[in-house]
Amino acid sequence: MSYIKFLGTAGARFVMIRQLRSSAGIWFSYKSTNVFIDPGPGALVRCSVSKPKLDPANLDAIILTHKHLDHAGDINAMIEAMTEGGFKKRGVLFLPQDALGENGVVFSYLKDFPEKKVILKKGNFSVGDIRFEVPVQNLHPVETYGLKFKAGDEVISLVADTDYFEDLIDAYKDSTTLILNVVFYQKRDDIQHLCLEEALEIIKKIKPKRAIITHFGMTILQAKPHTLEEKIRESLKMDITFAYDGMKVEI
């Protein structure tokens, strides 16, 4: 069975720090290939308590969209787990260039544990049964990329942390499932994250078969995601879901 499992739906500092939602990231399984996207704080623990349990030793790759702590806090633990402490040189690590080196987030002693390291940039990539594209670089304080997975006739896209810009529409226009990281309920001009109004504008223009909103900041949580989902579904007549920790979406 192919699926996406949201092990964490926290976004921004305070939701992560207080663990009002888990910050564990996303597990994506397609055919015989498993990848972990953005292993934030708690990723390893959430794998172990998932039902059924998810074994990081079965991972074929780890993908890091950018090096901020809420996305990369468990990157080193997951590299250790994927490679069984480095005793099995296996798996691919996909990450932006600035996530490596002196100011990066990967410990130097771990850098050669994976079988391969691939620097993300605009282009096409693959691992096992999974093919994906980085269509555009996002607007964010560090080097950040969204992802488009090709799964048969499905195009499953993750719009990672970014400010709104018009090129997002064209970059993700063929998405059948559109996942958006939405931190703010209302726009904040001083921080480069999507707000709910911008996310809904993207969804209305792209018209995916289903849209999933995740990576919530405090203002989204205070507005009660389940209430927002009900209102938005009614008003837009579209399949829009606000993710929750542990949510599994079959492909």
N, C-alpha and C positions, 0 to 999 in steps of 0.2 A: 504493500500500500504506500502511495506517495502522499506526503502531507507537509504542512507547515505547523510548527508548534511554537506558540508565543510563551516562552519561559519567563519573560518579563515585559512589562508595559510601562515602566517608569521612564520619564524624561526629566531633564533639568536637575539641578543640584539638590534641592530640598526634598523632592519626592524620592530621589535615590538615597540621600543621606538618612532620611527617616524610614526608608523602606516602606512607604505607604503603598507602593507597588513594587514588585520585584524589578531589579535592573539586570536580569540574567541574559537577555538577548533572545535570539530566534534559532531554532533547530529546523533545518529544511532537509527532508528526505525525499529523493526522487529515484524511482527504480531501485538500484542497488547502491546508490551513492548518498552519503550523508555529509552535510556541511553545517557549520555553526557560524551564524552571523552576529557580530558585535557582542562578544562575551564580556559583559559588564560585571560589576560586583555581584557575586552570588551564583554565577553561571555553573560552576562545578557542583555546588550544593543542590541547585535546582535540578540538575541532571540526575543526581542520586535519589532525589525524592519524587521525581516524576513517576506517574503511573500510566503505562508501564515505564520502568526505569530506562533511562537513556545512558548508554555507555560511551563516553568520549573516546575510548580506544577504538570504536567503530567509525570514527570520523575520517573522512577522506580529505577534508579541508576546513580551514578556518578563514573566514572573510571578515576583515576589519574595514568598515566604511570610513572611519577616522579615529584619531588617537585620543579623543576626550575620555575622561575617566569613566563616565557612565556607559561607555561603549567598550572600553578596553581594560577595565579594572581586573578582569580575570584572564586576560590574554595569555599571560605566562603560565598560569595554572592549567589552562586548557591545552597549551602546547605540550606541557609535561604529560598531561593525561592522554592526548592523542598519540604521543610517541612512547607511551608507557615508560616515562622517566628518561627518555632518550635512548633506551635500550633497543628500540625498534625505530630506525630511521624511516619515517613514513609520513604521508600526508603533505598537503600543499598549504602554505600560508600566503594568502593574498592580502596586501595592505598598501596604503599610500607610502610614498618615499619618506615623508617626514615622520612616519611612525617607527622608522629604524634609526640606528645611530645614536649619537650622544644625547640628542634631545627627543629620542623616540620612546617607545613604551615596551619594547621587547628586550629582556635581559640579554646581555652579550653572550652569556654562557649557553643560552637557549637558541641562538640564531641559526645554528646548524643542525638542530634536532629534527626539524621537518625535512622530508626528502627534497623539497623544492620551495623556494620563496619566489613569489611573483609580485612585481610592483604594479599596483593599480594605476590606471590612467584611462583616458578615453579609448575604447577599443573592445575587442571580443576575447573571451577567455573560456576555458573549459577544464573540467576535472571529472573523470569517470563519465557517468551518464549525464552530467549537468553541463549545459552551455549557458553562459551569461554574457551580457554586454554592460559596459559602462558608457552611457550615452552622452554624458555631459558632466563637467565638474560643477559642484554645488557652490553656493555663496555662503561661506561659513568661515570662522576665524582660522581654522586649520584646513589642510588639504582634505577634502571630503567628496565622496562619490556615492551616487545611488546605483542600483543594480536592476537589470532586467533579465529574468531567467526565462529561457525557452523550454517549455515542457510540452512536447507534442504540439497541439494547436493552441495551447495556452501561453500567454506572455504574462508572467507574474513579476510585477515591478515593486521595488522598494524605493520610495523617495526618502532618502536619508536626510539628516539635519541640514536645513538650508533656509535662506531667506527666499521670498518669492521672486521669481523672474520669469519673463514670458517664454524663454526657451524651454522651460519645464514642460509646457504643453506639447510642443513638437517632439521633445525627447521621449515622452512616455505615451504618445497618442495611440499606439497600438496595444496598450495594456488591456488584458482581459480581467486580471485581478490587480488592483492598485492598492498598495499599502503605503500610507503616509505617516511620517513622524510629525505629530502636531503637538507642540508644547503649550501654546497659549490659547486661551479662550478669545482674547481680544489682542489686536495688533500692538506690538511694542517696537518702535522704530530703532531703538538702541541695541536690540539683540537680534541676531540673524537666525530666527526660527519661524516656521509657519504658524499662523494663527488659524483658528477654526474657519473663519470666513474665507481665507485664502485657500485652505484645503478644499472646501466645498466648491469654490470657483474652479479649481483644477479638476475636480471630479465631474462637475457639470460640463466642462469643455471636452474632457476626454471620453466620458460616458463608458466606463468599464462595465463588465457584467457584474462585478462586485467590487466594493471598495472597503478597505479596513483602515480605521484610524487607530493609531497607537502612539506610544512614547509621550505620555501625558505629564504636563507640569501641574503645579498646584491649582492654577485657575480652572483648568479643565476638570480636575477632580472635584473642586468646590462646586462646579456647575452640574455635577452628577452625570457621568458618561451614559448610564443606562437611560436617564431621562432625555438627554440630548439625542441619543440614538432614536428613541421613539418619536420625538418631534420631527427630526430631520427625515426619517423614513416616510412619515406621513406627509410632510410638505413637498419633498422632492420626488416621491414615488420611485426611489432607487434602492438597490440592495447595498446599504451602508451599515457597517458594523463597527462598534467601538470595542476594541480588543480587551480581553481580560487575561490575567495571569493563568497560564495553563491551557488557554484556548487552542484547539486543534482544528485546522482547516484542511479537509481532504482535497487532493488535486485529482 
